[in-house]
């Protein structure tokens, strides 16, 4: 997710604003510290201007 965000030159704050999520949430998702709901995957994906399926390919599988 970080690579997609940086490729679009979004800050974490900018992405959070576009996705209507908190900056600390975006940060913890990028660090792999949070599980992401399907709803939030969709919000983040559209904020990054990608399909949710593309964003889900970036997510580590549950161990």
N, C-alpha and C positions, 0 to 999 in steps of 0.2 A: 504494500500500500504506500509506503514511504516513497518508493521509486516512482510510482504513478503520480503522487502528489508533487514531488520535486520536478518531474518532467513537465508538469503544467505550471511550474513556478508558483505554487500555492504554499503559503506558510501553514503550520498546524492551525493557527488562529483563523486564517482565511478559509481553510477547509471546514473547520468546525462551524464557522458562521454560515457557509453555504449549505452545509448538511443539517443545520439547526441542532448541533450537538455541542457539548462542552469541550473546550480545548484539552482538558485533562483526560477526557475519554479518548479523543483521537490519539493523544500521546501514549496512553496505556495500551491501546489496540496495536499501535506501531511497534511497541516493545514486546508484544505477545503476552501481555499480562491480563488481558480480558477476553472473554468469549463474546462474540458479536452476534446479536440477534439478526434474523433475516431482514427484519424491518430496518435496522441500522445499516446492514450491508447495502440495502437498496438505497438508503439516503446518501451514504458515502459514495456509492458508485455513481449516482446521478450528479452529485456535487463534483466528482472527478470527470464527469462526462464520458463514462464507460458503462458497459452493461454490467449488471450485478455478477453475471457468470465470469466475466473477466477479472473482477475484483476477488471473487472466491478462489480463483486459481492462485492468488497470492497468499492465501491463508494457509498456515500450517495445519495439517490434520490433527485431530485430537489424539493424544497419546494414551 
